């Protein structure tokens, strides 16, 4: 990635200038997220079927493990099969699996199905991100990924409300909810088949075709890029810290006796601020040095959780949340765009898949680490998490190149 001498195109100009396939991915991601109810209602669905809370939690854990594995598989398939075939496979497979869960006869088959749904349903994500990177000009990459995140966040925010509406519309039954999610996945598969290129045969405007890349590769080739491995470490550490607001913070709020209203208000402020302001802020950050953006963003996340270490009260909860939210807004699009620009053409899917894997792994490990530390040191967990956040910032600053020479080991 290079620092732009002239300002990159704005939000609307970037969207208008994007190829039809990019527009389809952006719209498809939103449609898929807004129809993604399973992970939200899986525990309630299983307990309504008579399974214990422990069995339901285990199924959710299996679903999460499948999701983490799925992005690695998706990264490899994106490079080998192309975005269209990977997305069709992911969404069509999800539709069949989700619909089947209503009729599986016992817990063992439901557990297997939950893991498969988690894995198959995530295959499309590296494929989508790879296609966005391949078909977008260098000076529009960050803004396009800001749009991608906007669709993810907006869809994620709306999904619980729509899912609850479908649950009530179905007579307090989960059949309609599951079938709608299956049909949404199938609709996305059809959209992908009709609109996306079978392979990345449309070149992004800034592509360099002088030196053709090898046709094949593997994750072993990603490991050769030592500097990118540090970027993955920074991603993991930041995800561990970031996820604490969903796991350790509510534990601390409950233990401190602060009314839960302030926690829910802070979470609502985070979601609203990201949706409202990230695209606007990206108009500025897309023209800044990515090394600086990543470091500032991760530092703000670390400072935000450090604020939670003050005597906990409404102001501390809100101010701490707004600080790390500012970091998310500033850095999110750059952090998400960078893997596709750091990887050579034949490894883009694996670079993106490894990034999404490390982020998912950090989000999965984070609650365990935070919960363990909270049990050991209580409220003092936050300075420790702040150190993790600042370590992520230092690693991100070192690892992120301002001028990306794809595939260069450092």
Secondary structure as a PSIPRED ss2 file (coil, helix, strand):
# PSIPRED VFORMAT (PSIPRED V4.0)

   1 X C   1.000  0.000  0.000
   2 X C   1.000  0.000  0.000
   3 X C   1.000  0.000  0.000
   4 X C   1.000  0.000  0.000
   5 X C   1.000  0.000  0.000
   6 X C   1.000  0.000  0.000
   7 X C   1.000  0.000  0.000
   8 X C   1.000  0.000  0.000
   9 X C   1.000  0.000  0.000
  10 X C   1.000  0.000  0.000
  11 X H   0.000  1.000  0.000
  12 X H   0.000  1.000  0.000
  13 X H   0.000  1.000  0.000
  14 X H   0.000  1.000  0.000
  15 X H   0.000  1.000  0.000
  16 X H   0.000  1.000  0.000
  17 X H   0.000  1.000  0.000
  18 X C   1.000  0.000  0.000
  19 X C   1.000  0.000  0.000
  20 X H   0.000  1.000  0.000
  21 X H   0.000  1.000  0.000
  22 X H   0.000  1.000  0.000
  23 X H   0.000  1.000  0.000
  24 X H   0.000  1.000  0.000
  25 X H   0.000  1.000  0.000
  26 X H   0.000  1.000  0.000
  27 X H   0.000  1.000  0.000
  28 X H   0.000  1.000  0.000
  29 X H   0.000  1.000  0.000
  30 X H   0.000  1.000  0.000
  31 X H   0.000  1.000  0.000
  32 X H   0.000  1.000  0.000
  33 X H   0.000  1.000  0.000
  34 X H   0.000  1.000  0.000
  35 X C   1.000  0.000  0.000
  36 X C   1.000  0.000  0.000
  37 X C   1.000  0.000  0.000
  38 X H   0.000  1.000  0.000
  39 X H   0.000  1.000  0.000
  40 X H   0.000  1.000  0.000
  41 X H   0.000  1.000  0.000
  42 X H   0.000  1.000  0.000
  43 X H   0.000  1.000  0.000
  44 X H   0.000  1.000  0.000
  45 X H   0.000  1.000  0.000
  46 X H   0.000  1.000  0.000
  47 X H   0.000  1.000  0.000
  48 X H   0.000  1.000  0.000
  49 X C   1.000  0.000  0.000
  50 X C   1.000  0.000  0.000
  51 X C   1.000  0.000  0.000
  52 X C   1.000  0.000  0.000
  53 X H   0.000  1.000  0.000
  54 X H   0.000  1.000  0.000
  55 X H   0.000  1.000  0.000
  56 X H   0.000  1.000  0.000
  57 X H   0.000  1.000  0.000
  58 X H   0.000  1.000  0.000
  59 X H   0.000  1.000  0.000
  60 X H   0.000  1.000  0.000
  61 X H   0.000  1.000  0.000
  62 X H   0.000  1.000  0.000
  63 X H   0.000  1.000  0.000
  64 X H   0.000  1.000  0.000
  65 X H   0.000  1.000  0.000
  66 X H   0.000  1.000  0.000
  67 X H   0.000  1.000  0.000
  68 X H   0.000  1.000  0.000
  69 X H   0.000  1.000  0.000
  70 X H   0.000  1.000  0.000
  71 X H   0.000  1.000  0.000
  72 X H   0.000  1.000  0.000
  73 X H   0.000  1.000  0.000
  74 X H   0.000  1.000  0.000
  75 X H   0.000  1.000  0.000
  76 X H   0.000  1.000  0.000
  77 X H   0.000  1.000  0.000
  78 X H   0.000  1.000  0.000
  79 X H   0.000  1.000  0.000
  80 X H   0.000  1.000  0.000
  81 X H   0.000  1.000  0.000
  82 X C   1.000  0.000  0.000
  83 X H   0.000  1.000  0.000
  84 X H   0.000  1.000  0.000
  85 X H   0.000  1.000  0.000
  86 X H   0.000  1.000  0.000
  87 X H   0.000  1.000  0.000
  88 X H   0.000  1.000  0.000
  89 X H   0.000  1.000  0.000
  90 X H   0.000  1.000  0.000
  91 X H   0.000  1.000  0.000
  92 X H   0.000  1.000  0.000
  93 X H   0.000  1.000  0.000
  94 X H   0.000  1.000  0.000
  95 X H   0.000  1.000  0.000
  96 X H   0.000  1.000  0.000
  97 X H   0.000  1.000  0.000
  98 X H   0.000  1.000  0.000
  99 X H   0.000  1.000  0.000
 100 X H   0.000  1.000  0.000
 101 X C   1.000  0.000  0.000
 102 X C   1.000  0.000  0.000
 103 X C   1.000  0.000  0.000
 104 X C   1.000  0.000  0.000
 105 X C   1.000  0.000  0.000
 106 X C   1.000  0.000  0.000
 107 X H   0.000  1.000  0.000
 108 X H   0.000  1.000  0.000
 109 X H   0.000  1.000  0.000
 110 X H   0.000  1.000  0.000
 111 X H   0.000  1.000  0.000
 112 X H   0.000  1.000  0.000
 113 X H   0.000  1.000  0.000
 114 X H   0.000  1.000  0.000
 115 X H   0.000  1.000  0.000
 116 X H   0.000  1.000  0.000
 117 X H   0.000  1.000  0.000
 118 X H   0.000  1.000  0.000
 119 X H   0.000  1.000  0.000
 120 X H   0.000  1.000  0.000
 121 X H   0.000  1.000  0.000
 122 X H   0.000  1.000  0.000
 123 X H   0.000  1.000  0.000
 124 X H   0.000  1.000  0.000
 125 X H   0.000  1.000  0.000
 126 X H   0.000  1.000  0.000
 127 X H   0.000  1.000  0.000
 128 X H   0.000  1.000  0.000
 129 X H   0.000  1.000  0.000
 130 X H   0.000  1.000  0.000
 131 X H   0.000  1.000  0.000
 132 X H   0.000  1.000  0.000
 133 X H   0.000  1.000  0.000
 134 X H   0.000  1.000  0.000
 135 X H   0.000  1.000  0.000
 136 X C   1.000  0.000  0.000
 137 X C   1.000  0.000  0.000
 138 X H   0.000  1.000  0.000
 139 X H   0.000  1.000  0.000
 140 X H   0.000  1.000  0.000
 141 X H   0.000  1.000  0.000
 142 X H   0.000  1.000  0.000
 143 X H   0.000  1.000  0.000
 144 X H   0.000  1.000  0.000
 145 X H   0.000  1.000  0.000
 146 X H   0.000  1.000  0.000
 147 X H   0.000  1.000  0.000
 148 X H   0.000  1.000  0.000
 149 X H   0.000  1.000  0.000
 150 X H   0.000  1.000  0.000
 151 X H   0.000  1.000  0.000
 152 X H   0.000  1.000  0.000
 153 X H   0.000  1.000  0.000
 154 X H   0.000  1.000  0.000
 155 X H   0.000  1.000  0.000
 156 X H   0.000  1.000  0.000
 157 X H   0.000  1.000  0.000
 158 X H   0.000  1.000  0.000
 159 X H   0.000  1.000  0.000
 160 X H   0.000  1.000  0.000
 161 X H   0.000  1.000  0.000
 162 X H   0.000  1.000  0.000
 163 X H   0.000  1.000  0.000
 164 X H   0.000  1.000  0.000
 165 X H   0.000  1.000  0.000
 166 X H   0.000  1.000  0.000
 167 X H   0.000  1.000  0.000
 168 X H   0.000  1.000  0.000
 169 X H   0.000  1.000  0.000
 170 X C   1.000  0.000  0.000
 171 X C   1.000  0.000  0.000
 172 X C   1.000  0.000  0.000
 173 X C   1.000  0.000  0.000
 174 X C   1.000  0.000  0.000
 175 X H   0.000  1.000  0.000
 176 X H   0.000  1.000  0.000
 177 X H   0.000  1.000  0.000
 178 X H   0.000  1.000  0.000
 179 X H   0.000  1.000  0.000
 180 X H   0.000  1.000  0.000
 181 X H   0.000  1.000  0.000
 182 X H   0.000  1.000  0.000
 183 X H   0.000  1.000  0.000
 184 X H   0.000  1.000  0.000
 185 X H   0.000  1.000  0.000
 186 X H   0.000  1.000  0.000
 187 X H   0.000  1.000  0.000
 188 X H   0.000  1.000  0.000
 189 X H   0.000  1.000  0.000
 190 X H   0.000  1.000  0.000
 191 X H   0.000  1.000  0.000
 192 X H   0.000  1.000  0.000
 193 X H   0.000  1.000  0.000
 194 X H   0.000  1.000  0.000
 195 X H   0.000  1.000  0.000
 196 X C   1.000  0.000  0.000
 197 X C   1.000  0.000  0.000
 198 X C   1.000  0.000  0.000
 199 X C   1.000  0.000  0.000
 200 X C   1.000  0.000  0.000
 201 X C   1.000  0.000  0.000
 202 X C   1.000  0.000  0.000
 203 X C   1.000  0.000  0.000
 204 X C   1.000  0.000  0.000
 205 X C   1.000  0.000  0.000
 206 X C   1.000  0.000  0.000
 207 X C   1.000  0.000  0.000
 208 X C   1.000  0.000  0.000
 209 X C   1.000  0.000  0.000
 210 X C   1.000  0.000  0.000
 211 X C   1.000  0.000  0.000
 212 X C   1.000  0.000  0.000
 213 X C   1.000  0.000  0.000
 214 X C   1.000  0.000  0.000
 215 X C   1.000  0.000  0.000
 216 X C   1.000  0.000  0.000
 217 X C   1.000  0.000  0.000
 218 X C   1.000  0.000  0.000
 219 X H   0.000  1.000  0.000
 220 X H   0.000  1.000  0.000
 221 X H   0.000  1.000  0.000
 222 X H   0.000  1.000  0.000
 223 X H   0.000  1.000  0.000
 224 X C   1.000  0.000  0.000
 225 X C   1.000  0.000  0.000
 226 X H   0.000  1.000  0.000
 227 X H   0.000  1.000  0.000
 228 X H   0.000  1.000  0.000
 229 X H   0.000  1.000  0.000
 230 X H   0.000  1.000  0.000
 231 X H   0.000  1.000  0.000
 232 X H   0.000  1.000  0.000
 233 X H   0.000  1.000  0.000
 234 X H   0.000  1.000  0.000
 235 X H   0.000  1.000  0.000
 236 X H   0.000  1.000  0.000
 237 X H   0.000  1.000  0.000
 238 X H   0.000  1.000  0.000
 239 X H   0.000  1.000  0.000
 240 X H   0.000  1.000  0.000
 241 X H   0.000  1.000  0.000
 242 X H   0.000  1.000  0.000
 243 X H   0.000  1.000  0.000
 244 X H   0.000  1.000  0.000
 245 X H   0.000  1.000  0.000
 246 X C   1.000  0.000  0.000
 247 X C   1.000  0.000  0.000
 248 X H   0.000  1.000  0.000
 249 X H   0.000  1.000  0.000
 250 X H   0.000  1.000  0.000
 251 X H   0.000  1.000  0.000
 252 X H   0.000  1.000  0.000
 253 X H   0.000  1.000  0.000
 254 X H   0.000  1.000  0.000
 255 X H   0.000  1.000  0.000
 256 X H   0.000  1.000  0.000
 257 X C   1.000  0.000  0.000
 258 X C   1.000  0.000  0.000
 259 X C   1.000  0.000  0.000
 260 X H   0.000  1.000  0.000
 261 X H   0.000  1.000  0.000
 262 X H   0.000  1.000  0.000
 263 X H   0.000  1.000  0.000
 264 X H   0.000  1.000  0.000
 265 X H   0.000  1.000  0.000
 266 X H   0.000  1.000  0.000
 267 X H   0.000  1.000  0.000
 268 X H   0.000  1.000  0.000
 269 X H   0.000  1.000  0.000
 270 X H   0.000  1.000  0.000
 271 X H   0.000  1.000  0.000
 272 X H   0.000  1.000  0.000
 273 X H   0.000  1.000  0.000
 274 X H   0.000  1.000  0.000
 275 X H   0.000  1.000  0.000
 276 X H   0.000  1.000  0.000
 277 X H   0.000  1.000  0.000
 278 X H   0.000  1.000  0.000
 279 X H   0.000  1.000  0.000
 280 X H   0.000  1.000  0.000
 281 X H   0.000  1.000  0.000
 282 X H   0.000  1.000  0.000
 283 X H   0.000  1.000  0.000
 284 X H   0.000  1.000  0.000
 285 X H   0.000  1.000  0.000
 286 X C   1.000  0.000  0.000
 287 X C   1.000  0.000  0.000
 288 X C   1.000  0.000  0.000
 289 X C   1.000  0.000  0.000
 290 X H   0.000  1.000  0.000
 291 X H   0.000  1.000  0.000
 292 X H   0.000  1.000  0.000
 293 X H   0.000  1.000  0.000
 294 X H   0.000  1.000  0.000
 295 X H   0.000  1.000  0.000
 296 X H   0.000  1.000  0.000
 297 X H   0.000  1.000  0.000
 298 X H   0.000  1.000  0.000
 299 X H   0.000  1.000  0.000
 300 X H   0.000  1.000  0.000
 301 X H   0.000  1.000  0.000
 302 X H   0.000  1.000  0.000
 303 X H   0.000  1.000  0.000
 304 X H   0.000  1.000  0.000
 305 X H   0.000  1.000  0.000
 306 X H   0.000  1.000  0.000
 307 X H   0.000  1.000  0.000
 308 X C   1.000  0.000  0.000
 309 X C   1.000  0.000  0.000
 310 X C   1.000  0.000  0.000
 311 X C   1.000  0.000  0.000
 312 X C   1.000  0.000  0.000
 313 X C   1.000  0.000  0.000
 314 X H   0.000  1.000  0.000
 315 X H   0.000  1.000  0.000
 316 X H   0.000  1.000  0.000
 317 X H   0.000  1.000  0.000
 318 X H   0.000  1.000  0.000
 319 X H   0.000  1.000  0.000
 320 X H   0.000  1.000  0.000
 321 X H   0.000  1.000  0.000
 322 X H   0.000  1.000  0.000
 323 X H   0.000  1.000  0.000
 324 X H   0.000  1.000  0.000
 325 X H   0.000  1.000  0.000
 326 X H   0.000  1.000  0.000
 327 X H   0.000  1.000  0.000
 328 X H   0.000  1.000  0.000
 329 X H   0.000  1.000  0.000
 330 X H   0.000  1.000  0.000
 331 X H   0.000  1.000  0.000
 332 X H   0.000  1.000  0.000
 333 X H   0.000  1.000  0.000
 334 X H   0.000  1.000  0.000
 335 X H   0.000  1.000  0.000
 336 X H   0.000  1.000  0.000
 337 X H   0.000  1.000  0.000
 338 X H   0.000  1.000  0.000
 339 X H   0.000  1.000  0.000
 340 X H   0.000  1.000  0.000
 341 X H   0.000  1.000  0.000
 342 X H   0.000  1.000  0.000
 343 X C   1.000  0.000  0.000
 344 X C   1.000  0.000  0.000
 345 X H   0.000  1.000  0.000
 346 X H   0.000  1.000  0.000
 347 X H   0.000  1.000  0.000
 348 X H   0.000  1.000  0.000
 349 X H   0.000  1.000  0.000
 350 X H   0.000  1.000  0.000
 351 X H   0.000  1.000  0.000
 352 X H   0.000  1.000  0.000
 353 X H   0.000  1.000  0.000
 354 X H   0.000  1.000  0.000
 355 X H   0.000  1.000  0.000
 356 X H   0.000  1.000  0.000
 357 X H   0.000  1.000  0.000
 358 X H   0.000  1.000  0.000
 359 X H   0.000  1.000  0.000
 360 X H   0.000  1.000  0.000
 361 X H   0.000  1.000  0.000
 362 X H   0.000  1.000  0.000
 363 X H   0.000  1.000  0.000
 364 X H   0.000  1.000  0.000
 365 X H   0.000  1.000  0.000
 366 X H   0.000  1.000  0.000
 367 X H   0.000  1.000  0.000
 368 X H   0.000  1.000  0.000
 369 X H   0.000  1.000  0.000
 370 X H   0.000  1.000  0.000
 371 X H   0.000  1.000  0.000
 372 X H   0.000  1.000  0.000
 373 X H   0.000  1.000  0.000
 374 X H   0.000  1.000  0.000
 375 X H   0.000  1.000  0.000
 376 X H   0.000  1.000  0.000
 377 X H   0.000  1.000  0.000
 378 X H   0.000  1.000  0.000
 379 X H   0.000  1.000  0.000
 380 X H   0.000  1.000  0.000
 381 X H   0.000  1.000  0.000
 382 X H   0.000  1.000  0.000
 383 X H   0.000  1.000  0.000
 384 X H   0.000  1.000  0.000
 385 X H   0.000  1.000  0.000
 386 X H   0.000  1.000  0.000
 387 X H   0.000  1.000  0.000
 388 X H   0.000  1.000  0.000
 389 X H   0.000  1.000  0.000
 390 X H   0.000  1.000  0.000
 391 X H   0.000  1.000  0.000
 392 X H   0.000  1.000  0.000
 393 X H   0.000  1.000  0.000
 394 X H   0.000  1.000  0.000
 395 X H   0.000  1.000  0.000
 396 X H   0.000  1.000  0.000
 397 X H   0.000  1.000  0.000
 398 X H   0.000  1.000  0.000
 399 X H   0.000  1.000  0.000
 400 X C   1.000  0.000  0.000
 401 X C   1.000  0.000  0.000
 402 X C   1.000  0.000  0.000
 403 X C   1.000  0.000  0.000
 404 X C   1.000  0.000  0.000
 405 X C   1.000  0.000  0.000
 406 X C   1.000  0.000  0.000
 407 X C   1.000  0.000  0.000
 408 X C   1.000  0.000  0.000
 409 X C   1.000  0.000  0.000
 410 X C   1.000  0.000  0.000
